[in-house]
Each structure stands twice: as C-alpha cells, then as structure tokens.
Amino acid sequence: ISDDIVAKKVEEQILDKYGNIPKPILGLINVARLKAKCQKIGIDRISVTKNKTNIYVNSSNANLVDLINKNIGDWTEYKKDSWVIISQNGQNRQIKDIWDNVFAFLDSLIVKSS
C-alpha cells in the first residue's frame, strides 16, 4: 500500500469480496499506510500503542526536525541519543482516534514538506 487511495481501494475490494473487514485486517492496512507516510517524509521509526505514540527522527535530519518543531501542536519533543522523539499520550482514547490523530499529524507534515 503506497498511499491512502490505494488503501481505500484495498478496503473496498475486501468489502466486496468478503463483507465486513475484521479489525486485525484494518490494523494491517493502517500499518501499511503508516509505513508509506513515514517513508515519504523521512521518519525513521514510529510506535503506536493505546497509551502512547512515539515518532523517532534522526537528529541529523535537520529539515524534518525543523518542520516538526514548527507544527508540533499538542505533541511533546525530547531528545535521546541521536534521536529526536515526538511523543503524544493516548490514554483514555480509542485506538481509532489515536490512528486518526497520527495520520492527521503525518499528513500535515507531508503537505508542508512538499
């Protein structure tokens, strides 16, 4: 899955062929979307759990670090070793809301980096 359009087509094909999409399959589609977005803007690593989201950027990627700092919003930044880590607490939120928030943040970075 290379972008949201392809992801939507995959979801539609699964719906047409099998009916309702199970949550684990939706999770796999979201992971593929996430990977494509991260590769597009140069994010090295990301972890998304029910309680916390961490986005890892190598501190040598000055342009991306600067872009993130300008658009950080309610995310928190800290540094560890050679990483700049952008973090957001997800406690008391539904996993769908967490995914939506991560995608919105990444999409805003993609638009502003173009």
N, C-alpha and C positions, 0 to 999 in steps of 0.2 A: 504494500500500500504506500503510494508515494505522496498522496495529499488527501484532503477532505473529500474531494469529488470522487476519487477512486474508492475511498472508504464507504461513501454513501452508495455507490454502485454495488459494492460487495454486499452491504447490508440488504439492499433491495433484492439482489439475486438469492440470498439466503432466505429472505422472507417469502419470495415467490416459490422457491423450491421446497422449503421445509416448514414454513409457518413462523411462529414466534421465535425470536432469536434468544437462546439461553444466555444468562448473564456471563458465564465464562467466555463465551464466544464474543460477546460485546467487549469484554475486557481485553481479549486478544486484539480485536480491531483497534481499540483505544491505544494499546501499547504500540501497535504498528504506526498509528497516526502520530503518537508522541515521538517515536524514533525518527520519523521523517521530518517533523518540525525541528527537533533538536539538531539533526544533521544539517538542515538548511541554514541555521543561524550560527552554528559552531559551538553548541553546548556539548560539553564532554560527557556529562553523566547527570542522571536525574533519578530521584527516588520518590515515589508517591505511595503513601500509606494512608490509612484512615486518620492518623493523628498528625502527620507532618509531611510536607513536601519540601525537598531539598533539590536545588538546581546547582550543579557544580560547573564552574567555568575556570579554565586555567588562567591564572593571573597574568600570563604573558599575552593573552588575547585582549589587549587594551581597548580596542574599538568596541567589542561586545561588553566588556566591563563598564565602560563609559555609558553605552546605550542603556544597560540595565540600571545603572545609577540614576539616570535621567527619568526612568519610567518605573521605579521600584514600587510606588504606591504603598500598599499595606504589607509588603514583603520586608523581611529583615535581612541585612547583609552582614556577613562576618567572614574573616579570613582564617584559613587553616593550611599550614604548609604552603604549597604553591597554588592552592585553590581559593577562589572567591566563591562563597556559598550563599545562595539566595534562599531564604527559608520562609515558610509560612505554616503557621499552626492550623491544623484541620480538625481539632477536637470539636465534638458535638455537631459535625456536619455530615451530611450524607455523601457517600463516595461519588455519586454522580455530580454533586455540587463541587466537590474537590476537583474532579476531572475537568468540569466546565471552566473553573477558575484557572487551572493550569493552562488549558488551551487558549483561553482569552488572553492571558499574560504572554504566552509564546506568540500568538497571532499579532499582538500589538508590537512585539519586538520585530517580527518578520516584516510587517508593514513599514515600520520606521527605519529598518535597516536597508530597505530597497532603494 
